[in-house]
Amino acid sequence: MEGISNMKHSGFQGTLLHRIIARREITLLVIIVLLVAAVGIRAPRFLQPGRQLSILNDTIILLMLTLGQLAVILTAGIDLSVASNLAFTGMAVAMWNMMMPGVPMIVLVGASILIGASLGAFNGVMVAVGKVPPIIMTLGTMSVYRGMVFLISGGAWVSAHQMSPAFRGFARFSFLGLPSLVWIGVLTTGLVYLFLNHTKGGRELYAVGDNETAAGFVGVSATRAKIKAFVLSGAIAGLTGLLWVSRYASAQNDTAIGFELETVAAAVIGGVSIMGGSGSVPGVVLGAVFLGIVKNALTVIGVSPFWQMAIQGGVILIAIVANTLMDRRNQARLSMNGVSA
């Protein structure tokens, strides 16, 4: 009887948590719609389809990186090396293409995913097996991986004229009116959603982040889950490295500097709990879209570049504080319902 009661209690809390998350996502969606409408009134060109497609193009790489960040944060970790992973992998495949332009793109895609996953696996093993705190480990590899970009490139860039036409066009190829970059982003989003919500491995990430000790009692390996999360984050970062240098037709040493903080911000704005165990793919999508709209809106309405960073930082700070307060209130609500149940 006690076991049945506990199952019912757990199911009730799970249903309540899903309702809370859904309500947060709906609220964020409404805010995005109101923001777009307000900016559209101030600058009608912002609502033009071409402008919206440009925003989508600018946002899709941030979205993909944040999906990988989501997996790590769900296990109560953080990956500050994603942008450096992106830069290193992008430089590596760009140099490969420069030296051997006949290598098929499918090989370069596979190589970028493999390189990124390897860098992520190193983080994961050191965190899960070596017990190095995630923020310390990835803060270190953020610098190490960025330094590796300079080592392999000698400080030089790979420019558009040094890339093959297939490489330059990989992220720009249009299909049904949308560039391949967007389609790859949509596919990645769908696969991550299926993994997190419909596979045992994905559910293990939630379990470990929610209560690592309890997860261990039911046979979930925290070590395996954490390594898996970092590998996924690294693999996505590697793929975005190829997409970045292809889209901008340039591999630089300072590619995507600061992007790691934007992925954390997009995740938190999307309702992902920095404490782990709570967050969703739709929330991450909305968080990334929100950031993308804010960045583009400030440019469209003519805000000075000197103010743009401060305003973006203020918006992110407000979102983080609001999310923290909401998490506390939701935890209290879950606890109260648990007691009453």
C-alpha positions as CSV (number, residue, x, y, z in Angstrom):
1,M,0.0,0.0,0.0
2,E,2.8,2.4,0.9
3,G,4.5,1.7,-2.5
4,I,1.3,2.5,-4.4
5,S,0.8,5.6,-2.3
6,N,4.3,6.8,-3.2
7,M,3.8,6.2,-6.9
8,K,0.6,8.2,-6.8
9,H,2.3,11.0,-4.9
10,S,5.2,11.0,-7.4
11,G,2.8,11.1,-10.3
12,F,0.9,14.0,-8.8
13,Q,4.1,16.0,-8.3
14,G,5.2,15.2,-11.8
15,T,1.9,16.4,-13.2
16,L,2.1,19.6,-11.2
17,L,5.7,20.2,-12.3
18,H,4.7,19.8,-16.0
19,R,1.9,22.3,-15.5
20,I,4.3,24.8,-14.0
21,I,6.8,24.4,-16.8
22,A,4.1,24.7,-19.5
23,R,2.7,27.9,-17.9
24,R,6.2,29.4,-17.9
25,E,6.7,28.6,-21.5
26,I,3.3,30.1,-22.4
27,T,4.2,33.3,-20.5
28,L,7.5,33.6,-22.4
29,L,5.7,33.0,-25.7
30,V,3.3,35.8,-24.9
31,I,6.2,38.1,-23.9
32,I,7.9,37.4,-27.3
33,V,4.8,38.1,-29.3
34,L,4.3,41.4,-27.4
35,L,8.0,42.3,-27.9
36,V,7.8,41.7,-31.6
37,A,4.6,43.7,-31.9
38,A,6.1,46.6,-29.9
39,V,9.2,46.7,-32.0
40,G,7.2,46.4,-35.2
41,I,5.2,49.5,-34.2
42,R,8.4,51.4,-33.6
43,A,10.1,50.1,-36.7
44,P,7.7,48.4,-39.2
45,R,10.6,46.9,-41.2
46,F,11.3,44.6,-38.3
47,L,8.2,42.7,-39.2
48,Q,9.3,42.1,-42.8
49,P,9.7,38.3,-43.7
50,G,13.3,38.9,-44.8
51,R,14.2,40.5,-41.4
52,Q,12.5,37.6,-39.5
53,L,14.4,35.1,-41.6
54,S,17.6,36.9,-40.8
55,I,16.8,36.8,-37.0
56,L,16.1,33.0,-37.4
57,N,19.4,32.5,-39.1
58,D,21.2,34.5,-36.4
59,T,19.5,32.6,-33.6
60,I,19.7,29.0,-34.8
61,I,23.4,28.4,-33.8
62,L,22.7,29.9,-30.4
63,L,19.7,27.6,-30.1
64,M,21.7,24.5,-31.0
65,L,24.4,25.3,-28.5
66,T,21.8,25.9,-25.8
67,L,20.3,22.5,-26.4
68,G,23.7,21.0,-25.6
69,Q,23.9,23.3,-22.6
70,L,20.5,22.1,-21.5
71,A,21.6,18.5,-21.3
72,V,24.5,19.4,-19.0
73,I,22.5,21.8,-16.8
74,L,19.9,19.1,-16.3
75,T,22.6,17.0,-14.5
76,A,23.3,20.1,-12.3
77,G,26.4,20.9,-14.3
78,I,27.5,23.7,-16.7
79,D,29.6,23.7,-19.8
80,L,31.5,27.0,-20.3
81,S,33.7,25.5,-23.1
82,V,31.0,25.2,-25.8
83,A,32.0,28.3,-27.7
84,S,35.7,27.4,-27.5
85,N,34.8,23.9,-28.7
86,L,32.9,25.5,-31.6
87,A,35.9,27.7,-32.5
88,F,38.4,24.9,-32.4
89,T,36.3,22.4,-34.4
90,G,35.3,25.1,-36.9
91,M,39.0,26.0,-37.5
92,A,40.0,22.4,-37.7
93,V,37.5,21.4,-40.4
94,A,38.1,24.7,-42.3
95,M,41.8,24.1,-42.4
96,W,41.1,20.5,-43.6
97,N,38.9,21.8,-46.3
98,M,41.5,24.4,-47.3
99,M,44.3,21.7,-47.6
100,M,42.1,19.0,-49.1
101,P,39.1,20.6,-50.8
102,G,38.0,17.3,-52.4
103,V,37.0,15.8,-49.0
104,P,33.2,15.2,-49.1
105,M,31.1,17.4,-46.9
106,I,29.5,14.3,-45.2
107,V,33.0,13.4,-44.0
108,L,33.6,16.9,-42.7
109,V,30.3,16.8,-40.9
110,G,31.1,13.5,-39.2
111,A,34.5,14.8,-38.3
112,S,33.2,18.0,-36.7
113,I,30.7,16.0,-34.6
114,L,33.4,13.5,-33.6
115,I,35.9,16.2,-32.7
116,G,33.3,18.1,-30.6
117,A,32.1,15.0,-28.9
118,S,35.7,14.1,-28.0
119,L,36.3,17.5,-26.4
120,G,33.0,17.1,-24.6
121,A,33.9,13.6,-23.4
122,F,37.1,14.9,-21.8
123,N,35.1,17.4,-19.8
124,G,32.6,14.7,-18.9
125,V,35.2,12.2,-17.7
126,M,37.0,14.7,-15.6
127,V,33.7,15.9,-14.0
128,A,32.1,12.5,-13.5
129,V,35.1,10.3,-12.8
130,G,37.7,12.9,-11.6
131,K,35.1,14.7,-9.5
132,V,36.3,18.2,-10.8
133,P,33.4,20.7,-10.3
134,P,31.9,21.4,-13.7
135,I,32.3,25.2,-13.6
136,I,36.0,24.8,-12.8
137,M,36.6,22.1,-15.3
138,T,34.9,23.8,-18.2
139,L,36.3,27.2,-17.3
140,G,39.7,25.7,-17.7
141,T,39.0,23.9,-21.0
142,M,37.4,27.1,-22.3
143,S,40.8,28.6,-22.3
144,V,42.6,25.4,-23.3
145,Y,40.4,24.8,-26.3
146,R,40.6,28.5,-27.3
147,G,44.4,28.3,-27.1
148,M,44.3,25.2,-29.3
149,V,42.7,27.3,-32.0
150,F,45.8,29.5,-32.1
151,L,48.1,26.5,-32.0
152,I,46.7,24.7,-35.1
153,S,46.1,27.9,-37.1
154,G,49.3,29.8,-36.1
155,G,47.2,32.8,-35.6
156,A,46.0,32.9,-39.2
157,W,42.4,32.9,-40.5
158,V,40.8,30.8,-43.1
159,S,39.0,33.1,-45.5
160,A,36.2,32.5,-48.0
161,H,38.5,32.3,-51.1
162,Q,40.4,29.4,-49.3
163,M,37.3,27.4,-48.9
164,S,35.7,25.1,-51.5
165,P,32.3,26.2,-52.9
166,A,30.6,23.2,-51.3
167,F,32.0,24.1,-47.9
168,R,31.0,27.8,-48.2
169,G,27.5,26.8,-49.4
170,F,26.8,24.0,-46.9
171,A,25.0,26.2,-44.4
172,R,23.4,28.5,-47.0
173,F,21.9,25.9,-49.4
174,S,18.2,26.8,-49.7
175,F,15.4,24.2,-49.4
176,L,11.7,25.1,-49.4
177,G,12.6,28.7,-48.9
178,L,14.8,28.1,-45.8
179,P,18.6,27.8,-45.6
180,S,20.0,24.4,-44.7
181,L,21.3,25.9,-41.5
182,V,17.7,26.3,-40.3
183,W,16.8,22.7,-41.3
184,I,19.8,21.3,-39.5
185,G,18.8,23.3,-36.4
186,V,15.2,22.0,-36.6
187,L,16.5,18.4,-37.0
188,T,18.8,18.8,-34.1
189,T,16.0,20.2,-31.9
190,G,13.8,17.3,-32.8
191,L,16.4,14.7,-32.0
192,V,17.3,16.3,-28.6
193,Y,13.6,16.5,-27.8
194,L,13.1,12.8,-28.5
195,F,16.2,11.9,-26.6
196,L,15.3,13.8,-23.5
197,N,11.6,12.9,-23.4
198,H,11.4,9.5,-25.0
199,T,14.5,7.5,-24.1
200,K,15.8,6.0,-20.9
201,G,19.1,7.8,-21.3
202,G,17.4,11.2,-21.5
203,R,15.2,10.6,-18.5
204,E,18.3,9.7,-16.5
205,L,19.7,13.2,-17.0
206,Y,16.6,14.6,-15.3
207,A,16.8,12.0,-12.5
208,V,20.5,12.7,-11.7
209,G,20.0,16.5,-11.7
210,D,16.9,16.2,-9.5
211,N,18.4,13.9,-6.9
212,E,21.6,12.2,-7.6
213,T,21.5,10.0,-4.5
214,A,17.9,8.9,-5.1
215,A,18.7,8.2,-8.8
216,G,21.6,5.9,-7.7
217,F,19.2,3.9,-5.5
218,V,17.1,3.0,-8.5
219,G,20.0,2.0,-10.6
220,V,20.8,5.2,-12.5
221,S,24.5,5.8,-13.0
222,A,25.3,9.5,-12.3
223,T,28.8,9.0,-13.9
224,R,27.3,7.6,-17.1
225,A,24.6,10.3,-17.2
226,K,27.1,13.2,-16.8
227,I,29.5,11.9,-19.4
228,K,26.6,11.4,-21.8
229,A,25.4,15.0,-21.2
230,F,28.9,16.5,-21.9
231,V,29.4,14.3,-25.0
232,L,26.0,15.5,-26.4
233,S,26.9,19.1,-25.6
234,G,30.3,18.7,-27.3
235,A,28.9,16.9,-30.3
236,I,26.5,19.8,-30.9
237,A,29.2,22.4,-30.4
238,G,31.4,20.6,-32.9
239,L,28.6,20.6,-35.5
240,T,27.9,24.3,-34.9
241,G,31.6,25.0,-35.5
242,L,31.3,23.7,-39.0
243,L,28.0,25.5,-39.6
244,W,29.4,28.8,-38.2
245,V,32.5,28.9,-40.5
246,S,30.4,27.8,-43.4
247,R,27.8,30.4,-42.9
248,Y,30.2,33.3,-42.4
249,A,32.8,31.9,-44.8
250,S,35.5,32.6,-42.3
251,A,37.3,30.7,-39.6
252,Q,38.9,33.1,-37.1
253,N,40.7,32.8,-33.8
254,D,38.2,34.8,-31.9
255,T,35.1,33.0,-33.3
256,A,32.1,33.0,-30.9
257,I,33.9,34.6,-28.0
258,G,31.4,35.1,-25.2
259,F,28.8,32.8,-26.7
260,E,29.0,30.4,-23.8
261,L,27.4,32.9,-21.5
262,E,24.6,33.5,-24.0
263,T,23.8,29.8,-24.0
264,V,23.5,29.8,-20.2
265,A,21.3,32.9,-20.4
266,A,19.0,31.4,-23.1
267,A,18.6,28.3,-21.0
268,V,17.7,30.2,-17.9
269,I,15.4,32.5,-19.7
270,G,13.7,29.4,-21.1
271,G,13.0,28.1,-17.6
272,V,15.9,25.7,-17.2
273,S,16.8,25.4,-13.5
274,I,20.5,26.1,-12.9
275,M,20.2,23.7,-10.0
276,G,19.5,20.8,-12.4
277,G,16.6,18.4,-13.0
278,S,14.2,20.8,-14.6
279,G,14.0,22.3,-18.1
280,S,12.5,21.6,-21.5
281,V,13.5,21.8,-25.2
282,P,10.5,24.1,-26.0
283,G,11.6,26.4,-23.2
284,V,15.1,26.5,-24.6
285,V,13.8,27.3,-28.1
286,L,11.8,30.2,-26.7
287,G,14.7,31.4,-24.6
288,A,17.1,31.5,-27.6
289,V,14.4,33.2,-29.8
290,F,13.8,35.8,-27.1
291,L,17.5,36.6,-27.0
292,G,17.8,36.7,-30.7
293,I,14.8,39.1,-31.0
294,V,16.2,41.4,-28.3
295,K,19.6,41.6,-30.0
296,N,18.1,42.4,-33.4
297,A,15.5,44.7,-32.0
298,L,18.0,47.0,-30.3
299,T,19.8,47.4,-33.6
300,V,16.6,48.0,-35.6
301,I,15.3,50.7,-33.3
302,G,18.7,52.5,-33.4
303,V,19.9,51.9,-29.9
304,S,23.6,52.9,-29.5
305,P,26.0,49.9,-29.6
306,F,27.4,51.3,-26.3
307,W,24.0,50.7,-24.7
308,Q,23.1,47.5,-26.4
309,M,25.4,45.3,-24.3
310,A,24.2,46.9,-21.0
311,I,20.5,46.5,-22.0
312,Q,21.0,42.9,-23.0
313,G,22.8,42.2,-19.8
314,G,20.0,43.9,-17.8
315,V,17.4,41.8,-19.6
316,I,19.3,38.6,-18.9
317,L,19.9,39.6,-15.2
318,I,16.2,40.3,-14.7
319,A,15.3,36.9,-16.3
320,I,17.7,35.0,-14.1
321,V,16.4,36.7,-10.9
322,A,12.8,36.1,-11.9
323,N,13.6,32.5,-12.8
324,T,15.3,31.9,-9.4
325,L,12.4,33.4,-7.5
326,M,10.0,31.3,-9.5
327,D,12.0,28.1,-8.9
328,R,11.9,28.8,-5.1
329,R,8.1,29.4,-5.2
330,N,7.6,26.2,-7.3
331,Q,9.7,24.1,-5.0
332,A,7.7,25.4,-2.1
333,R,4.5,24.6,-3.9
334,L,5.6,21.1,-4.7
335,S,6.6,20.5,-1.1
336,M,3.3,21.8,0.2
337,N,1.4,19.5,-2.2
338,G,3.6,16.7,-1.2
339,V,2.7,17.2,2.4
340,S,-1.0,17.5,1.7
341,A,-0.9,14.4,-0.5
